[in-house]
Amino acid sequence: MTPPARRPAVAADPDTTAFVRPYALTRGRTRPRYRLRLESVMHPGTGRPGPGLPEECGRITALCRARPRSVAELAGTLGCGLTPAKILISDLLAAHVLIPATTSDLDQDLLLRLRAALTMKWLDE
């Protein structure tokens, strides 16, 4: 019996290998430092992202500077999943790059409707 044929090694094409594993973005972390809800809205803060943060943190910062965004919207825009997005947002909160909106800044009825719609689409982690 002959062993199965091995596939030849193929060099990775950078245009087709743009996917980054979530654990690589979060350096193996599986839980955010802060408890963030789907509807939590992030505003830009006074800090700057450090050199050790992934480039997605720069994208999050730029999106929030354009206008305040919810955690769910940031995760959807990044396309990296909810938990990795929460971990990256937590890193930015710790560096004072982002600040969460206070409840007095937001319409409570709008938040309740938004939360109901989002939890039907995604499970709150």
C-alpha positions as CSV (number, residue, x, y, z in Angstrom):
1,M,0.0,0.0,0.0
2,T,1.4,3.4,-1.0
3,P,1.1,6.4,1.2
4,P,-1.2,9.2,0.1
5,A,0.4,11.8,-2.2
6,R,1.5,15.0,-0.5
7,R,0.4,18.4,-1.8
8,P,3.2,20.6,-2.9
9,A,4.0,23.6,-0.7
10,V,2.4,26.8,-2.1
11,A,3.6,30.3,-1.1
12,A,0.9,32.3,0.6
13,D,-0.5,35.1,-1.4
14,P,-0.9,38.2,0.8
15,D,-4.1,39.3,-1.0
16,T,-5.8,36.0,-0.2
17,T,-4.5,35.6,3.4
18,A,-5.7,38.8,5.0
19,F,-7.8,36.9,7.6
20,V,-6.3,37.2,11.1
21,R,-7.4,34.8,13.8
22,P,-9.2,36.4,16.7
23,Y,-6.7,35.1,19.3
24,A,-3.9,36.8,17.3
25,L,-5.7,40.2,17.6
26,T,-6.3,39.8,21.3
27,R,-3.0,38.1,22.1
28,G,-4.8,35.0,23.4
29,R,-7.1,36.9,25.7
30,T,-10.7,35.6,25.8
31,R,-12.3,38.1,28.1
32,P,-12.5,41.9,28.0
33,R,-11.3,44.0,31.0
34,Y,-14.6,45.9,31.1
35,R,-18.1,44.7,30.9
36,L,-19.4,46.1,27.6
37,R,-22.9,45.6,26.3
38,L,-23.9,45.5,22.6
39,E,-25.5,49.0,22.9
40,S,-22.6,50.6,24.8
41,V,-21.7,53.8,22.8
42,M,-18.1,54.8,22.6
43,H,-16.8,58.4,22.3
44,P,-13.3,59.5,21.5
45,G,-11.1,60.2,24.5
46,T,-8.0,62.2,25.1
47,G,-5.5,59.3,25.0
48,R,-3.6,57.8,22.0
49,P,-3.4,54.1,21.0
50,G,0.0,52.7,22.0
51,P,2.4,51.1,19.5
52,G,1.7,47.6,20.8
53,L,-2.0,47.6,19.9
54,P,-3.2,46.0,16.6
55,E,-4.1,48.1,13.6
56,E,-7.8,47.4,14.3
57,C,-7.5,49.6,17.3
58,G,-6.6,52.5,15.0
59,R,-9.7,51.7,12.9
60,I,-11.9,51.7,16.0
61,T,-10.5,55.0,17.0
62,A,-11.0,56.6,13.6
63,L,-14.6,55.3,13.5
64,C,-15.4,56.7,16.9
65,R,-13.8,60.1,16.0
66,A,-16.1,60.3,13.0
67,R,-19.1,59.8,15.3
68,P,-19.9,57.9,18.5
69,R,-20.5,54.2,17.7
70,S,-21.9,51.2,19.6
71,V,-20.0,48.1,20.4
72,A,-22.2,46.1,18.0
73,E,-21.6,48.6,15.2
74,L,-17.8,48.5,15.8
75,A,-17.8,44.7,15.8
76,G,-19.8,44.6,12.6
77,T,-17.7,47.1,10.8
78,L,-14.4,45.4,11.8
79,G,-15.8,41.9,11.0
80,C,-13.7,40.3,13.7
81,G,-16.5,39.0,16.0
82,L,-18.1,40.5,19.1
83,T,-15.7,39.2,21.8
84,P,-12.5,40.2,20.0
85,A,-14.0,43.6,19.4
86,K,-14.9,44.0,23.1
87,I,-11.4,43.1,24.1
88,L,-9.9,45.6,21.7
89,I,-12.4,48.3,22.9
90,S,-11.4,47.5,26.5
91,D,-7.8,48.1,25.6
92,L,-8.7,51.4,24.2
93,L,-10.8,52.3,27.3
94,A,-7.9,51.4,29.5
95,A,-5.6,53.8,27.5
96,H,-8.3,56.5,27.6
97,V,-8.5,56.5,23.8
98,L,-12.2,55.9,24.1
99,I,-14.7,56.8,26.8
100,P,-18.2,55.2,27.2
101,A,-21.2,57.5,26.9
102,T,-23.0,58.1,30.2
103,T,-26.7,57.1,30.4
104,S,-27.7,60.7,30.7
105,D,-26.3,61.2,27.2
106,L,-28.6,58.6,25.7
107,D,-32.3,58.2,25.2
108,Q,-33.3,55.2,27.4
109,D,-36.2,54.2,25.2
110,L,-34.0,54.2,22.1
111,L,-31.5,52.0,24.0
112,L,-34.1,49.5,25.1
113,R,-35.4,49.1,21.5
114,L,-31.8,48.9,20.1
115,R,-30.9,46.2,22.7
116,A,-34.0,44.2,21.9
117,A,-33.2,44.3,18.2
118,L,-29.5,43.4,18.6
119,T,-30.1,40.6,21.1
120,M,-32.5,39.0,18.6
121,K,-29.6,39.1,16.0
122,W,-26.7,38.2,18.3
123,L,-26.3,36.6,21.7
124,D,-25.0,39.0,24.3
125,E,-21.7,37.5,25.5
